[in-house]
């Protein structure tokens, strides 16, 4: 009780700091998810009845489940070619989260540029694409659940953009799978 003023001031300062952090510093992020279920007969794996599948799992052999399109789905989505295919549809190059402007030079670099000792950095298209692919892979996750369902999750500060990007990923993936199946059937 003798330090009630100190306790009150510290409590008030912590409350003000928490409020400032919640309002000004913390930025909300949103997730958009899509779930895909692949036909088990299309997986190409051996389909075993329940008890035999469990017995095969105990022995350490696969009874199908992770073969086929579901197993390669994440590799396909995280590939550079796939990202560039959906970049136009999802406007990834115009999105400041996936393609932020390159940073301003520091104080020393600014002085060197002003004096003419150093040249202004010229970022190539390859550097922009590499950064876009890196940011896309950080913001996108693909999880394969035990029952064969693939969950695609995109994290973005704008919920509408997260949904647009997730839909672009799913649409392109389904188009690729359909083209693959048509090629197999021919």
Backbone as CSV, one residue per row, in Angstrom:
resi,resn,N_x,N_y,N_z,CA_x,CA_y,CA_z,C_x,C_y,C_z
1,UNK,0.811,-1.197,0.000,0.000,0.000,0.000,0.854,1.260,0.000
2,UNK,2.112,1.138,0.459,2.942,2.330,0.547,3.363,2.833,-0.841
3,UNK,3.364,1.954,-1.863,3.758,2.341,-3.224,2.574,2.336,-4.189
4,UNK,1.408,2.735,-3.725,0.215,2.684,-4.552,0.313,3.616,-5.753
5,UNK,0.991,4.734,-5.588,1.129,5.666,-6.698,2.015,5.068,-7.798
6,UNK,3.108,4.446,-7.413,4.004,3.800,-8.388,3.280,2.670,-9.124
7,UNK,2.538,1.867,-8.389,1.788,0.764,-9.002,0.754,1.309,-9.977
8,UNK,0.063,2.355,-9.612,-0.939,2.957,-10.488,-0.326,3.544,-11.747
9,UNK,0.820,4.227,-11.626,1.475,4.816,-12.795,1.981,3.734,-13.743
10,UNK,2.597,2.690,-13.214,3.090,1.594,-14.055,1.932,0.893,-14.756
11,UNK,0.847,0.678,-14.046,-0.328,0.044,-14.646,-0.910,0.914,-15.756
12,UNK,-1.010,2.212,-15.505,-1.520,3.133,-16.514,-0.612,3.180,-17.741
13,UNK,0.693,3.221,-17.552,1.642,3.252,-18.673,1.549,1.963,-19.496
14,UNK,1.434,0.823,-18.829,1.296,-0.451,-19.551,-0.012,-0.477,-20.343
15,UNK,-1.085,0.047,-19.765,-2.362,0.104,-20.475,-2.288,1.002,-21.700
16,UNK,-1.644,2.151,-21.574,-1.486,3.060,-22.707,-0.621,2.413,-23.790
17,UNK,0.457,1.739,-23.380,1.324,1.049,-24.345,0.587,-0.059,-25.075
18,UNK,-0.230,-0.818,-24.358,-1.000,-1.902,-24.983,-2.030,-1.346,-25.961
19,UNK,-2.681,-0.250,-25.585,-3.653,0.381,-26.474,-2.974,0.915,-27.737
20,UNK,-1.838,1.566,-27.585,-1.093,2.085,-28.733,-0.678,0.950,-29.667
21,UNK,-0.181,-0.141,-29.094,0.223,-1.280,-29.907,-0.968,-1.855,-30.675
22,UNK,-2.098,-1.992,-30.001,-3.280,-2.586,-30.634,-3.841,-1.706,-31.746
23,UNK,-3.758,-0.395,-31.586,-4.354,0.510,-32.558,-3.385,0.888,-33.674
24,UNK,-2.136,1.201,-33.335,-1.220,1.782,-34.316,-0.182,0.813,-34.868
25,UNK,0.252,-0.141,-34.090,1.370,-0.985,-34.505,0.896,-2.299,-35.124
26,UNK,0.015,-2.991,-34.445,-0.419,-4.314,-34.900,-1.333,-4.183,-36.120
27,UNK,-0.994,-4.894,-37.166,-1.801,-4.908,-38.382,-2.468,-6.276,-38.494
28,UNK,-3.776,-6.301,-38.695,-4.448,-7.597,-38.799,-4.094,-8.304,-40.104
29,UNK,-4.045,-9.606,-40.041,-3.865,-10.413,-41.245,-5.035,-11.385,-41.326
30,UNK,-5.391,-11.700,-42.541,-6.530,-12.580,-42.785,-6.068,-13.787,-43.572
31,UNK,-6.775,-14.875,-43.354,-6.468,-16.109,-44.071,-7.670,-16.519,-44.900
32,UNK,-7.390,-16.921,-46.117,-8.412,-17.508,-46.974,-7.997,-18.956,-47.212
33,UNK,-8.931,-19.876,-47.009,-8.638,-21.296,-47.160,-9.535,-21.910,-48.221
34,UNK,-8.961,-22.878,-48.898,-9.725,-23.697,-49.836,-9.323,-25.146,-49.597
35,UNK,-10.291,-26.016,-49.644,-10.034,-27.442,-49.420,-10.406,-28.216,-50.670
36,UNK,-9.519,-29.123,-51.049,-9.742,-29.994,-52.200,-9.668,-31.437,-51.746
37,UNK,-10.555,-32.237,-52.258,-10.517,-33.677,-51.992,-10.310,-34.382,-53.318
38,UNK,-9.282,-35.201,-53.376,-8.998,-35.944,-54.588,-9.683,-37.291,-54.527
39,UNK,-10.137,-37.751,-55.674,-10.762,-39.053,-55.782,-9.708,-40.110,-55.458
40,UNK,-10.014,-40.997,-54.527,-9.021,-41.989,-54.120,-8.682,-42.957,-55.241
41,UNK,-9.611,-43.196,-56.171,-9.304,-44.109,-57.270,-8.364,-43.460,-58.270
42,UNK,-8.313,-42.120,-58.290,-7.428,-41.426,-59.217,-6.019,-41.287,-58.661
43,UNK,-5.835,-41.715,-57.406,-4.520,-41.524,-56.803,-3.482,-42.477,-57.373
44,UNK,-3.916,-43.535,-57.991,-2.970,-44.457,-58.583,-2.375,-45.435,-57.586
45,UNK,-2.727,-45.283,-56.321,-2.163,-46.159,-55.305,-3.048,-47.369,-55.081
46,UNK,-2.553,-48.309,-54.352,-3.293,-49.503,-54.009,-4.300,-49.167,-52.932
47,UNK,-5.537,-49.495,-53.145,-6.579,-49.210,-52.174,-6.865,-50.471,-51.381
48,UNK,-6.609,-50.403,-50.086,-6.824,-51.550,-49.223,-7.982,-51.279,-48.277
49,UNK,-8.755,-52.307,-47.929,-9.825,-52.123,-46.953,-9.253,-51.681,-45.602
50,UNK,-10.120,-51.168,-44.739,-9.734,-50.562,-43.473,-8.702,-51.315,-42.658
51,UNK,-8.962,-52.574,-42.282,-8.042,-53.313,-41.422,-6.743,-53.636,-42.145
52,UNK,-6.836,-53.943,-43.445,-5.614,-54.238,-44.190,-4.763,-52.982,-44.375
53,UNK,-5.426,-51.833,-44.552,-4.692,-50.573,-44.659,-3.970,-50.248,-43.370
54,UNK,-4.626,-50.502,-42.235,-3.991,-50.265,-40.940,-2.824,-51.224,-40.732
55,UNK,-2.993,-52.470,-41.162,-1.907,-53.447,-41.045,-0.727,-53.044,-41.919
56,UNK,-1.014,-52.555,-43.113,0.056,-52.090,-43.999,0.768,-50.893,-43.396
57,UNK,0.035,-50.028,-42.722,0.662,-48.863,-42.077,1.564,-49.302,-40.938
58,UNK,1.167,-50.343,-40.204,2.009,-50.850,-39.119,3.320,-51.428,-39.645
59,UNK,3.241,-52.082,-40.792,4.433,-52.683,-41.383,5.339,-51.596,-41.956
60,UNK,4.745,-50.448,-42.325,5.545,-49.353,-42.859,5.426,-49.190,-44.356
61,UNK,4.464,-49.858,-44.967,4.253,-49.685,-46.397,3.079,-48.752,-46.606
62,UNK,3.020,-48.145,-47.761,1.954,-47.211,-48.080,0.808,-47.950,-48.729
63,UNK,-0.381,-47.561,-48.359,-1.570,-48.146,-48.965,-2.216,-47.177,-49.933
64,UNK,-1.462,-46.341,-50.544,-2.027,-45.395,-51.499,-1.941,-43.989,-50.951
65,UNK,-2.961,-43.483,-50.395,-3.109,-42.209,-49.736,-2.251,-41.032,-50.180
66,UNK,-0.942,-41.148,-50.239,-0.088,-40.007,-50.522,0.501,-40.068,-51.925
67,UNK,-0.007,-40.943,-52.756,0.455,-41.000,-54.136,-0.468,-40.144,-54.988
68,UNK,-0.092,-39.914,-56.211,-0.961,-39.230,-57.146,-0.898,-37.722,-57.036
69,UNK,-1.974,-37.064,-57.481,-1.948,-35.601,-57.575,-1.864,-34.903,-56.222
70,UNK,-2.411,-35.478,-55.167,-2.373,-34.815,-53.860,-0.957,-34.683,-53.330
71,UNK,-0.118,-35.656,-53.602,1.250,-35.628,-53.087,2.102,-34.571,-53.772
72,UNK,1.837,-34.286,-55.029,2.640,-33.310,-55.765,1.984,-31.938,-55.834
73,UNK,0.857,-31.782,-55.174,0.104,-30.542,-55.247,0.891,-29.352,-54.683
74,UNK,1.510,-29.529,-53.524,2.271,-28.432,-52.915,3.463,-28.038,-53.771
75,UNK,4.180,-29.031,-54.292,5.328,-28.729,-55.154,4.899,-27.931,-56.377
76,UNK,3.755,-28.261,-56.922,3.259,-27.555,-58.104,2.883,-26.118,-57.761
77,UNK,2.175,-25.921,-56.657,1.721,-24.578,-56.287,2.890,-23.673,-55.917
78,UNK,3.911,-24.199,-55.270,5.044,-23.385,-54.834,6.097,-23.200,-55.930
79,UNK,5.867,-23.752,-57.117,6.857,-23.636,-58.186,6.801,-22.256,-58.827
80,UNK,7.911,-21.841,-59.344,8.045,-20.520,-59.963,7.123,-20.385,-61.174
81,UNK,7.046,-21.414,-61.998,6.205,-21.363,-63.195,4.736,-21.180,-62.838
82,UNK,4.283,-21.898,-61.822,2.886,-21.788,-61.406,2.592,-20.384,-60.887
83,UNK,3.495,-19.831,-60.089,3.295,-18.493,-59.514,3.216,-17.456,-60.630
84,UNK,4.072,-17.588,-61.633,4.026,-16.642,-62.746,2.758,-16.815,-63.581
85,UNK,2.210,-18.040,-63.626,0.963,-18.262,-64.355,-0.208,-17.540,-63.687
86,UNK,-0.254,-17.554,-62.351,-1.375,-16.908,-61.665,-1.109,-15.440,-61.348
87,UNK,0.102,-14.953,-61.584,0.446,-13.564,-61.242,-0.431,-12.574,-62.003
88,UNK,-0.748,-12.859,-63.234,-1.570,-11.945,-64.020,-3.017,-11.966,-63.527
89,UNK,-3.558,-13.157,-63.336,-4.954,-13.282,-62.906,-5.164,-12.690,-61.510
90,UNK,-4.218,-12.891,-60.621,-4.347,-12.414,-59.241,-3.706,-11.046,-59.029
91,UNK,-3.136,-10.454,-60.066,-2.474,-9.135,-59.996,-1.411,-9.098,-58.906
92,UNK,-0.569,-10.103,-58.880,0.462,-10.183,-57.840,1.544,-9.124,-58.005
93,UNK,1.859,-8.739,-59.246,2.894,-7.724,-59.445,2.407,-6.342,-59.005
94,UNK,1.101,-6.111,-58.971,0.555,-4.828,-58.533,0.267,-4.809,-57.028
95,UNK,0.370,-5.951,-56.387,0.075,-6.055,-54.959,1.299,-5.633,-54.148
96,UNK,1.183,-4.610,-53.282,2.351,-4.168,-52.515,2.831,-5.173,-51.478
97,UNK,2.014,-6.156,-51.120,2.469,-7.176,-50.179,3.404,-8.155,-50.877
98,UNK,3.068,-8.546,-52.095,3.890,-9.499,-52.824,4.994,-8.833,-53.633
99,UNK,4.807,-7.588,-54.023,5.799,-6.884,-54.828,5.988,-5.460,-54.287
100,UNK,6.551,-5.334,-53.065,6.730,-3.991,-52.503,7.837,-3.254,-53.243
101,UNK,7.801,-1.926,-53.196,8.881,-1.182,-53.841,10.203,-1.463,-53.127
102,UNK,11.265,-1.478,-53.905,12.568,-1.701,-53.297,12.865,-0.542,-52.361
103,UNK,13.524,-0.825,-51.237,13.761,0.157,-50.190,14.631,1.332,-50.612
104,UNK,14.497,2.392,-49.863,15.296,3.581,-50.088,16.718,3.319,-49.605
105,UNK,17.708,3.907,-50.262,19.082,3.709,-49.814,19.320,4.387,-48.470
106,UNK,20.285,3.861,-47.728,20.632,4.424,-46.440,21.360,5.747,-46.593
107,UNK,21.794,6.317,-45.460,22.436,7.621,-45.459,23.744,7.605,-46.242
108,UNK,24.585,6.601,-46.001,25.882,6.529,-46.694,25.652,6.327,-48.185
109,UNK,24.744,5.433,-48.544,24.461,5.172,-49.956,23.894,6.427,-50.628
110,UNK,23.047,7.182,-49.923,22.498,8.426,-50.473,23.599,9.441,-50.738
111,UNK,24.555,9.553,-49.812,25.679,10.477,-50.006,26.539,10.056,-51.192
112,UNK,26.771,8.750,-51.320,27.566,8.261,-52.449,26.841,8.496,-53.774
113,UNK,25.530,8.337,-53.780,24.750,8.596,-54.993,24.767,10.087,-55.344
114,UNK,24.625,10.936,-54.324,24.601,12.380,-54.560,25.942,12.898,-55.059
115,UNK,27.030,12.303,-54.580,28.354,12.763,-55.001,28.768,12.165,-56.340
116,UNK,28.033,11.184,-56.832,28.357,10.582,-58.118,29.348,9.434,-58.026
117,UNK,29.728,9.051,-56.820,30.676,7.944,-56.635,30.000,6.611,-56.948
118,UNK,28.761,6.477,-56.555,28.029,5.222,-56.781,26.895,5.462,-57.772
119,UNK,26.519,4.429,-58.452,25.402,4.495,-59.393,24.124,4.050,-58.697
120,UNK,23.005,4.528,-59.193,21.719,4.119,-58.640,21.501,2.643,-58.937
121,UNK,20.970,1.903,-57.969,20.724,0.483,-58.208,19.650,0.286,-59.263
122,UNK,19.909,-0.648,-60.153,18.961,-0.981,-61.205,18.513,-2.417,-60.967
123,UNK,17.294,-2.559,-60.469,16.795,-3.886,-60.147,16.228,-4.525,-61.403
124,UNK,16.689,-5.703,-61.694,16.270,-6.396,-62.908,14.905,-7.053,-62.709
125,UNK,14.342,-7.476,-63.803,13.067,-8.187,-63.758,13.225,-9.515,-63.019
126,UNK,14.396,-10.129,-63.157,14.647,-11.393,-62.457,14.634,-11.189,-60.945
127,UNK,15.161,-10.066,-60.469,15.143,-9.778,-59.031,13.717,-9.558,-58.540
128,UNK,12.908,-8.888,-59.333,11.507,-8.669,-58.962,10.734,-9.991,-58.920
129,UNK,10.983,-10.846,-59.902,10.303,-12.145,-59.938,10.753,-13.008,-58.763
130,UNK,12.040,-12.996,-58.469,12.553,-13.794,-57.347,11.938,-13.337,-56.028
131,UNK,11.805,-12.037,-55.850,11.201,-11.526,-54.621,9.720,-11.876,-54.568
132,UNK,9.020,-11.804,-55.699,7.613,-12.170,-55.751,7.417,-13.638,-55.383
133,UNK,8.253,-14.507,-55.927,8.155,-15.942,-55.630,8.423,-16.194,-54.146
134,UNK,9.420,-15.525,-53.600,9.749,-15.687,-52.181,8.597,-15.245,-51.288
135,UNK,8.043,-14.095,-51.566,6.928,-13.582,-50.749,5.680,-14.462,-50.902
136,UNK,5.438,-14.964,-52.107,4.299,-15.848,-52.337,4.449,-17.124,-51.514
137,UNK,5.641,-17.699,-51.515,5.873,-18.929,-50.757,5.765,-18.705,-49.251
138,UNK,6.080,-17.503,-48.776,5.919,-17.196,-47.354,4.442,-17.052,-46.986
139,UNK,3.644,-16.478,-47.882,2.244,-16.188,-47.578,1.304,-17.342,-47.890
140,UNK,1.782,-18.365,-48.576,0.930,-19.470,-48.989,1.383,-20.758,-48.326
141,UNK,0.434,-21.506,-47.812,0.764,-22.817,-47.267,-0.192,-23.852,-47.853
142,UNK,0.348,-25.031,-48.080,-0.429,-26.148,-48.614,-0.216,-27.318,-47.667
143,UNK,-1.306,-27.809,-47.083,-1.230,-28.915,-46.138,-2.022,-30.089,-46.662
144,UNK,-1.440,-31.261,-46.559,-2.100,-32.501,-46.954,-2.529,-33.225,-45.686
145,UNK,-3.823,-33.333,-45.496,-4.337,-34.001,-44.310,-4.320,-35.509,-44.522
146,UNK,-4.469,-36.255,-43.451,-4.398,-37.717,-43.503,-5.480,-38.335,-44.375
147,UNK,-6.627,-37.703,-44.478,-7.719,-38.273,-45.261,-7.644,-37.889,-46.736
148,UNK,-6.544,-37.279,-47.171,-6.346,-36.952,-48.576,-6.854,-35.589,-48.979
149,UNK,-7.351,-34.811,-48.037,-7.834,-33.467,-48.345,-6.657,-32.504,-48.328
150,UNK,-6.582,-31.681,-49.364,-5.530,-30.679,-49.477,-6.121,-29.334,-49.069
151,UNK,-5.438,-28.640,-48.140,-5.890,-27.343,-47.655,-4.895,-26.288,-48.125
152,UNK,-5.374,-25.329,-48.916,-4.553,-24.222,-49.402,-4.934,-22.988,-48.592
153,UNK,-3.934,-22.339,-47.962,-4.179,-21.173,-47.128,-3.311,-20.024,-47.611
154,UNK,-3.916,-18.860,-47.811,-3.196,-17.648,-48.193,-3.419,-16.613,-47.106
155,UNK,-2.329,-16.013,-46.615,-2.384,-14.974,-45.594,-2.106,-13.632,-46.244
156,UNK,-2.964,-12.642,-45.940,-2.826,-11.311,-46.552,-3.483,-10.290,-45.619
157,UNK,-3.004,-9.040,-45.595,-3.653,-8.016,-44.766,-5.053,-7.623,-45.243
158,UNK,-5.371,-7.875,-46.498,-6.682,-7.560,-47.055,-7.449,-8.868,-47.278
159,UNK,-8.607,-9.040,-46.628,-9.322,-10.312,-46.780,-9.799,-10.583,-48.207
160,UNK,-10.163,-9.534,-48.922,-10.615,-9.726,-50.309,-9.470,-10.188,-51.200
161,UNK,-8.293,-9.618,-51.016,-7.122,-10.025,-51.803,-6.737,-11.465,-51.467
162,UNK,-6.831,-11.843,-50.194,-6.537,-13.226,-49.820,-7.470,-14.185,-50.542
163,UNK,-8.748,-13.828,-50.624,-9.717,-14.678,-51.316,-9.447,-14.730,-52.819
164,UNK,-9.115,-13.591,-53.420,-8.827,-13.556,-54.858,-7.621,-14.430,-55.190
165,UNK,-6.573,-14.336,-54.378,-5.361,-15.125,-54.630,-5.629,-16.606,-54.425
166,UNK,-6.373,-16.952,-53.378,-6.711,-18.363,-53.139,-7.546,-18.915,-54.288
167,UNK,-8.514,-18.157,-54.755,-9.331,-18.611,-55.886,-8.503,-18.761,-57.152
168,UNK,-7.549,-17.860,-57.366,-6.683,-17.973,-58.544,-5.832,-19.240,-58.459
169,UNK,-5.333,-19.551,-57.270,-4.530,-20.774,-57.082,-5.371,-22.005,-57.381
170,UNK,-6.570,-22.051,-56.835,-7.439,-23.220,-57.022,-7.866,-23.353,-58.481
171,UNK,-8.249,-22.245,-59.106,-8.676,-22.307,-60.509,-7.547,-22.798,-61.412
172,UNK,-6.352,-22.262,-61.219,-5.222,-22.685,-62.047,-4.857,-24.143,-61.767
173,UNK,-4.923,-24.545,-60.503,-4.615,-25.940,-60.154,-5.605,-26.899,-60.790
174,UNK,-6.883,-26.537,-60.730,-7.894,-27.396,-61.338,-7.741,-27.445,-62.857
175,UNK,-7.404,-26.314,-63.472,-7.153,-26.306,-64.912,-5.973,-27.210,-65.268
176,UNK,-4.911,-27.141,-64.457,-3.737,-27.990,-64.701,-4.067,-29.473,-64.536
177,UNK,-4.841,-29.801,-63.489,-5.215,-31.198,-63.265,-6.119,-31.709,-64.379
178,UNK,-7.035,-30.871,-64.832,-7.923,-31.268,-65.928,-7.131,-31.486,-67.216
179,UNK,-6.188,-30.596,-67.489,-5.348,-30.761,-68.679,-4.506,-32.031,-68.577
180,UNK,-4.019,-32.311,-67.386,-3.224,-33.526,-67.179,-4.063,-34.774,-67.412
181,UNK,-5.294,-34.772,-66.883,-6.178,-35.923,-67.081,-6.557,-36.094,-68.538
182,UNK,-6.776,-34.984,-69.242,-7.086,-35.089,-70.671,-5.909,-35.646,-71.444
183,UNK,-4.720,-35.233,-71.062,-3.511,-35.737,-71.733,-3.352,-37.235,-71.486
184,UNK,-3.628,-37.681,-70.254,-3.546,-39.112,-69.931,-4.581,-39.911,-70.706
185,UNK,-5.784,-39.358,-70.856,-6.833,-40.111,-71.539,-6.597,-40.202,-73.036
186,UNK,-5.853,-39.274,-73.616,-5.544,-39.350,-75.039,-4.498,-40.421,-75.263
